[in-house]
Amino acid sequence: MASSSAAELPGYDAGWSTGFQRLADLTLVVEGQELPVHSQVVARESQVITTLLDAQHTDVLTMEDDAERAGAGDSKARKDSNGNGLRSLEAPFCGFGLTAVQLFLRTVYEPITAPEMLQHRPWEDLCGALRLADQLDAPRMMTLLEGAAIAKLGKDCTQLEHWWPGLEAADGLQQQAPRLYDRALALASSALLDSMRTDAAAPLLVQQLLADDRHLKLSSATLAKLLGSFAGGVRAATGGAVGCRWGPIQRSLAPDWEHRGSFTWNWVPGFGCDDPRARLAVNSPSFTIGSIDWYVTAYLNGTTNNQGHLSVFLDSAHLEKEGAGLAVTFSIAVKGQKLGTVSKLMPRTGGWGWTKALKRAELEDPGRGFLVDGALAIPITVELSFRRLDMPAKRQ
């Protein structure tokens, strides 16, 4: 659902003459509302609608018979200029809000003037229209909508605090709108660099921004590209020299800024799930990635409130001392079965992981391969990366 009301948006049919309205021969049904359109106009822009109209799919496109739909005396039954019942199309718009469809239709009917209006719409509305154009296979509309979004980026990204929503929107449209994505990355990096040059408080602001939990809404690939571009700009701006103004940022973007590694623990508990020890924590040997020692904690028969499951967590004894300003991403797999991926900003207390990694029945099933010569053998693999964001110490 779009955040703004469709009622606030001038209708796509606001400028239609009475004669042009009468020529509408297709009804789009969106969130229970009927939107009259001209089949030849919308089909010209959408291969999906063209295919549906040509194929006359009975599960998607229906011819409404006046007598069966409304009764012989019902004057509200809709007809086109030839007296035929209006066809309706609903399935392609399921999951899209009324505002997104209105914006798409406005672009279809007013391709010259609509882009200017689109630049002033919220990102949520514009992204909805872009996704709809992609789903409907409407390349010309995609080009117009993407152009309007790029223009909106240029207006919204003039200040550091304004570029984030546009970048988040573009991050979710990497495949559908690659030009928008590339432009958003470039503008975001430029906004960061410009703030460093012009704002005396920018170094601290940039550090806080990069370390803020909001950055976890971006994909890891996008965050890496953004910070990589920014780091290149910092090095170019300083000529490699570290000054008091740029120093903290340079240190956080140094070559050892990001660390990656993996570790496999071939755990042989030496006891079964019914053993009292199955309820106790067992730690793996420690492993070092990026000068920090990590370890895996496992409970064969689950933690206190999750008995009957294998519980697995990642932890480190060094995080209270060294963990400030670390953005950590890790995944855990049990016998090659990936449990998921976690991204968090350090520091924190306690381990992160999965309380219900595998059911006890799966561990004891001979077909799953965990039983070797009658004893449990559980290979647990950790893939870990973390970024040093070099956060300043909190004031006492």
Secondary structure per residue as TSV (DSSP state, phi and psi in degrees):
chain	resnum	aa	ss	phi	psi
A	1	M	-	360.0	137.8
A	2	A	-	-75.7	152.0
A	3	S	S	-76.4	-28.3
A	4	S	S	-98.1	152.8
A	5	S	-	-78.4	139.4
A	6	A	G	-64.4	-24.5
A	7	A	G	-65.2	-25.0
A	8	E	G	-78.1	-12.5
A	9	L	S	-96.3	125.2
A	10	P	-	-54.3	130.8
A	11	G	-	-59.9	146.8
A	12	Y	T	-62.5	-20.7
A	13	D	T	-104.2	14.9
A	14	A	T	-61.8	-33.8
A	15	G	T	-95.6	8.8
A	16	W	-	-72.4	140.7
A	17	S	-	-79.3	163.7
A	18	T	H	-59.5	-40.6
A	19	G	H	-64.6	-39.5
A	20	F	H	-69.8	-35.4
A	21	Q	H	-61.6	-39.4
A	22	R	H	-66.7	-20.5
A	23	L	T	-82.1	-7.5
A	24	A	-	-61.5	126.0
A	25	D	-	-126.1	12.2
A	26	L	E	-144.8	138.8
A	27	T	E	-114.1	125.6
A	28	L	E	-95.1	127.4
A	29	V	E	-102.5	114.8
A	30	V	E	-130.3	119.0
A	31	E	T	50.3	40.9
A	32	G	T	81.4	-4.2
A	33	Q	E	-102.0	146.4
A	34	E	E	-100.3	128.3
A	35	L	E	-118.0	108.4
A	36	P	E	-73.7	135.3
A	37	V	E	-141.5	176.0
A	38	H	-	-104.8	119.5
A	39	S	H	-57.7	-39.8
A	40	Q	H	-68.7	-31.8
A	41	V	H	-70.7	-49.8
A	42	V	H	-74.5	-34.6
A	43	A	H	-66.5	-31.2
A	44	R	H	-62.4	-29.0
A	45	E	H	-97.8	-13.3
A	46	S	-	-131.3	119.6
A	47	Q	H	-67.9	-33.2
A	48	V	H	-64.5	-47.7
A	49	I	H	-64.8	-38.7
A	50	T	H	-57.9	-46.4
A	51	T	H	-63.4	-42.4
A	52	L	H	-65.5	-41.4
A	53	L	H	-66.9	-40.8
A	54	D	H	-68.3	-40.6
A	55	A	H	-80.4	-19.2
A	56	Q	T	53.5	50.6
A	57	H	-	-61.2	125.0
A	58	T	T	-70.9	-22.4
A	59	D	T	-87.1	-7.2
A	60	V	T	-122.8	-41.6
A	61	L	E	-117.7	124.1
A	62	T	E	-127.7	143.8
A	63	M	E	-91.8	120.2
A	64	E	-	-86.4	116.9
A	65	D	-	-85.8	121.3
A	66	D	H	-54.9	-43.0
A	67	A	H	-69.2	-42.3
A	68	E	H	-76.4	-31.9
A	69	R	H	-81.6	-40.0
A	70	A	H	-126.3	-7.8
A	71	G	-	89.9	152.7
A	72	A	T	-61.3	-31.2
A	73	G	T	-95.6	6.8
A	74	D	-	-88.5	112.1
A	75	S	T	-81.3	-4.9
A	76	K	T	-85.9	-9.4
A	77	A	-	-60.2	128.9
A	78	R	-	-83.6	142.1
A	79	K	B	-136.2	153.6
A	80	D	-	-87.4	-172.3
A	81	S	T	-66.8	-17.4
A	82	N	T	-97.3	5.7
A	83	G	S	84.1	8.5
A	84	N	-	-88.8	151.6
A	85	G	B	-64.6	142.4
A	86	L	-	-73.1	135.8
A	87	R	E	-77.6	154.4
A	88	S	E	-130.2	149.3
A	89	L	E	-136.2	123.4
A	90	E	-	-128.0	-42.0
A	91	A	G	-55.3	-42.4
A	92	P	G	-63.9	-14.4
A	93	F	G	-106.6	3.0
A	94	C	T	-63.8	133.3
A	95	G	T	91.6	-6.0
A	96	F	-	-109.1	139.6
A	97	G	-	-75.4	162.1
A	98	L	H	-60.7	-37.7
A	99	T	H	-63.6	-42.9
A	100	A	H	-60.5	-42.3
A	101	V	H	-69.0	-40.3
A	102	Q	H	-60.8	-42.3
A	103	L	H	-64.3	-41.8
A	104	F	H	-60.8	-47.2
A	105	L	H	-66.4	-36.5
A	106	R	H	-60.4	-38.9
A	107	T	H	-69.7	-36.2
A	108	V	H	-63.2	-46.4
A	109	Y	H	-85.4	-24.2
A	110	E	-	-131.3	65.4
A	111	P	T	-65.3	-19.0
A	112	I	T	-87.2	-43.5
A	113	T	T	-94.0	-22.7
A	114	A	H	-62.4	-40.4
A	115	P	H	-55.1	-37.1
A	116	E	H	-63.8	-42.1
A	117	M	H	-66.0	-37.5
A	118	L	H	-63.4	-30.0
A	119	Q	T	-64.0	-19.0
A	120	H	T	-101.2	2.3
A	121	R	S	-85.0	152.6
A	122	P	-	-60.1	154.0
A	123	W	H	-58.8	-37.1
A	124	E	H	-60.4	-41.4
A	125	D	H	-66.1	-46.1
A	126	L	H	-64.9	-40.6
A	127	C	H	-64.6	-38.0
A	128	G	H	-61.6	-42.5
A	129	A	H	-65.8	-38.2
A	130	L	H	-64.8	-43.1
A	131	R	H	-65.8	-37.7
A	132	L	H	-64.9	-44.3
A	133	A	H	-60.4	-37.8
A	134	D	H	-67.2	-43.4
A	135	Q	H	-65.9	-35.2
A	136	L	T	-83.7	1.1
A	137	D	T	53.7	60.7
A	138	A	-	-119.3	80.1
A	139	P	H	-62.2	-37.3
A	140	R	H	-67.7	-38.8
A	141	M	H	-68.7	-35.8
A	142	M	H	-60.5	-42.8
A	143	T	H	-63.1	-44.1
A	144	L	H	-67.4	-44.7
A	145	L	H	-67.2	-40.2
A	146	E	H	-65.7	-38.5
A	147	G	H	-62.3	-41.1
A	148	A	H	-65.2	-38.8
A	149	A	H	-66.1	-39.0
A	150	I	H	-64.8	-41.7
A	151	A	H	-63.3	-37.9
A	152	K	H	-64.6	-38.1
A	153	L	H	-57.8	-45.1
A	154	G	H	-60.2	-33.0
A	155	K	H	-80.7	-39.3
A	156	D	H	-79.9	-21.8
A	157	C	T	-98.1	22.5
A	158	T	T	-74.9	-18.9
A	159	Q	S	-126.1	150.5
A	160	L	G	-54.9	-43.5
A	161	E	G	-76.2	-6.9
A	162	H	G	-98.2	-13.5
A	163	W	H	-81.6	-18.3
A	164	W	H	-61.2	-48.4
A	165	P	H	-58.8	-39.1
A	166	G	H	-65.3	-39.1
A	167	L	H	-68.0	-40.6
A	168	E	H	-62.3	-40.7
A	169	A	H	-63.7	-45.4
A	170	A	H	-66.0	-34.1
A	171	D	H	-61.2	-34.2
A	172	G	T	-80.7	-2.5
A	173	L	T	-125.9	31.3
A	174	Q	T	-57.3	-44.6
A	175	Q	T	-77.3	-40.0
A	176	Q	T	-76.7	-34.8
A	177	A	-	-134.0	71.7
A	178	P	H	-64.0	-33.4
A	179	R	H	-65.1	-41.4
A	180	L	H	-62.9	-42.1
A	181	Y	H	-61.8	-48.9
A	182	D	H	-62.9	-39.9
A	183	R	H	-68.1	-39.3
A	184	A	H	-63.3	-41.9
A	185	L	H	-62.3	-44.6
A	186	A	H	-63.8	-43.6
A	187	L	H	-68.6	-38.2
A	188	A	H	-63.9	-44.9
A	189	S	H	-63.0	-41.1
A	190	S	H	-64.7	-39.7
A	191	A	H	-63.9	-40.2
A	192	L	H	-62.5	-46.2
A	193	L	H	-66.3	-42.1
A	194	D	H	-62.1	-39.2
A	195	S	H	-65.4	-34.9
A	196	M	H	-65.3	-32.7
A	197	R	H	-80.2	-30.8
A	198	T	H	-111.1	-18.2
A	199	D	-	-114.2	119.3
A	200	A	T	-62.4	-28.0
A	201	A	T	-91.4	1.7
A	202	A	H	-62.2	-41.7
A	203	P	H	-54.0	-46.0
A	204	L	H	-66.6	-40.3
A	205	L	H	-62.6	-43.9
A	206	V	H	-63.7	-43.8
A	207	Q	H	-58.7	-45.7
A	208	Q	H	-65.6	-37.9
A	209	L	H	-66.0	-44.0
A	210	L	H	-68.0	-27.8
A	211	A	H	-95.3	-5.1
A	212	D	S	-67.3	145.6
A	213	D	G	-58.4	-20.2
A	214	R	G	-60.6	-29.2
A	215	H	G	-64.9	-18.4
A	216	L	G	-71.4	-9.8
A	217	K	G	-75.1	-18.2
A	218	L	S	-83.2	150.8
A	219	S	-	-66.2	153.6
A	220	S	H	-61.3	-34.5
A	221	A	H	-65.4	-40.7
A	222	T	H	-68.2	-42.5
A	223	L	H	-62.5	-40.4
A	224	A	H	-64.6	-41.2
A	225	K	H	-65.3	-42.2
A	226	L	H	-62.3	-50.4
A	227	L	H	-70.6	-31.1
A	228	G	H	-65.0	-43.2
A	229	S	H	-65.4	-41.6
A	230	F	H	-63.7	-42.5
A	231	A	H	-61.1	-41.3
A	232	G	H	-61.8	-39.3
A	233	G	H	-66.5	-38.1
A	234	V	H	-63.7	-45.5
A	235	R	H	-63.2	-39.7
A	236	A	H	-66.6	-38.4
A	237	A	H	-70.5	-30.3
A	238	T	H	-102.1	-8.4
A	239	G	T	62.9	22.9
A	240	G	T	86.1	-7.1
A	241	A	-	-83.2	140.1
A	242	V	-	-99.3	115.8
A	243	G	-	-111.3	171.0
A	244	C	T	-65.0	-29.0
A	245	R	T	-77.1	-41.4
A	246	W	T	-98.7	-11.7
A	247	G	H	-52.2	-51.8
A	248	P	H	-58.9	-38.3
A	249	I	H	-69.0	-41.8
A	250	Q	H	-63.1	-39.7
A	251	R	H	-66.1	-36.0
A	252	S	H	-73.2	-19.7
A	253	L	T	-110.8	22.5
A	254	A	S	-69.3	167.7
A	255	P	G	-54.9	-31.0
A	256	D	G	-93.1	21.6
A	257	W	G	-64.5	-33.0
A	258	E	E	-120.8	138.1
A	259	H	E	-128.1	140.3
A	260	R	E	-134.7	152.5
A	261	G	E	-178.7	173.1
A	262	S	E	-142.4	162.3
A	263	F	E	-153.1	136.1
A	264	T	E	-119.0	127.0
A	265	W	E	-109.6	110.2
A	266	N	E	-87.1	84.7
A	267	W	E	-80.3	122.3
A	268	V	-	-116.2	97.2
A	269	P	-	-58.2	-38.4
A	270	G	S	83.4	7.3
A	271	F	S	-153.6	163.1
A	272	G	-	-97.3	178.6
A	273	C	T	-68.7	-19.5
A	274	D	T	-86.7	-10.1
A	275	D	S	-70.1	140.3
A	276	P	G	-56.0	-28.3
A	277	R	G	-68.6	-16.2
A	278	A	G	-66.4	-16.0
A	279	R	G	-92.8	-2.6
A	280	L	S	-99.0	155.1
A	281	A	-	-75.1	137.7
A	282	V	E	-124.4	127.4
A	283	N	E	-99.5	142.0
A	284	S	-	-75.8	167.5
A	285	P	-	-58.6	148.2
A	286	S	-	-74.5	153.6
A	287	F	E	-136.8	148.3
A	288	T	E	-109.2	127.9
A	289	I	E	-135.2	122.8
A	290	G	T	62.8	39.9
A	291	S	T	68.0	7.5
A	292	I	E	-112.9	134.4
A	293	D	E	-88.3	130.2
A	294	W	E	-120.7	164.0
A	295	Y	E	-156.0	160.8
A	296	V	E	-103.7	136.2
A	297	T	E	-111.8	131.1
A	298	A	E	-131.3	146.7
A	299	Y	E	-121.9	114.2
A	300	L	T	-62.2	-39.3
A	301	N	T	-112.8	27.0
A	302	G	-	86.5	162.3
A	303	T	-	-74.9	179.1
A	304	T	T	-51.3	-45.1
A	305	N	T	-98.4	10.6
A	306	N	-	-136.9	40.0
A	307	Q	T	-66.8	151.1
A	308	G	T	94.2	4.7
A	309	H	E	-136.4	151.1
A	310	L	E	-76.7	128.9
A	311	S	E	-112.5	134.7
A	312	V	E	-135.7	134.6
A	313	F	E	-139.1	153.6
A	314	L	E	-103.9	139.3
A	315	D	E	-151.0	171.1
A	316	S	-	-153.5	141.9
A	317	A	S	-83.8	-8.7
A	318	H	S	-100.3	-3.9
A	319	L	H	-69.4	-31.7
A	320	E	H	-62.5	-32.5
A	321	K	H	-89.5	-41.0
A	322	E	H	-116.1	-0.7
A	323	G	-	-83.8	-12.2
A	324	A	T	-59.8	130.5
A	325	G	T	80.4	21.6
A	326	L	E	-104.3	127.1
A	327	A	E	-102.8	109.9
A	328	V	E	-107.9	135.5
A	329	T	E	-127.7	128.8
A	330	F	E	-148.0	158.9
A	331	S	E	-133.5	153.9
A	332	I	E	-128.4	135.0
A	333	A	E	-124.1	139.6
A	334	V	E	-112.2	114.7
A	335	K	T	51.5	45.0
A	336	G	T	82.0	-6.4
A	337	Q	E	-92.9	108.2
A	338	K	E	-72.2	129.0
A	339	L	E	-82.3	-28.3
A	340	G	E	149.3	-176.0
A	341	T	E	-126.9	138.8
A	342	V	E	-122.8	134.9
A	343	S	E	-126.8	123.9
A	344	K	E	-145.0	157.9
A	345	L	E	-100.5	126.7
A	346	M	S	-81.0	165.7
A	347	P	-	-83.3	170.4
A	348	R	-	-160.2	169.1
A	349	T	S	-113.9	145.0
A	350	G	S	81.2	162.8
A	351	G	-	-81.3	162.2
A	352	W	E	-115.7	139.9
A	353	G	E	168.4	-141.4
A	354	W	E	-129.0	119.7
A	355	T	E	-74.8	-26.5
A	356	K	E	-124.5	66.7
A	357	A	E	-68.7	-49.5
A	358	L	E	-143.9	148.1
A	359	K	E	-74.3	148.9
A	360	R	H	-56.1	-38.8
A	361	A	H	-61.2	-33.5
A	362	E	H	-68.3	-39.3
A	363	L	H	-64.5	-36.0
A	364	E	H	-90.7	-1.6
A	365	D	-	-78.7	117.3
A	366	P	G	-56.8	-27.9
A	367	G	G	-73.9	-13.6
A	368	R	G	-87.4	-13.7
A	369	G	T	87.0	10.5
A	370	F	-	-85.6	-17.6
A	371	L	E	-95.1	117.1
A	372	V	E	-121.6	114.8
A	373	D	T	53.7	37.8
A	374	G	T	82.8	-2.4
A	375	A	E	-115.9	149.2
A	376	L	E	-74.5	136.4
A	377	A	-	-135.3	117.2
A	378	I	E	-124.0	99.6
A	379	P	E	-77.3	124.2
A	380	I	E	-121.0	122.9
A	381	T	E	-115.7	133.5
A	382	V	E	-113.1	129.6
A	383	E	E	-109.9	122.5
A	384	L	E	-134.0	139.2
A	385	S	E	-142.8	148.5
A	386	F	E	-149.5	153.7
A	387	R	E	-117.3	135.4
A	388	R	E	-88.6	112.1
A	389	L	-	-94.6	-2.7
A	390	D	-	52.3	48.0
A	391	M	-	-64.6	138.6
A	392	P	-	-67.6	151.9
A	393	A	-	-66.5	146.8
A	394	K	-	-71.7	146.8
A	395	R	-	-72.1	141.6
A	396	Q	-	-79.0	360.0
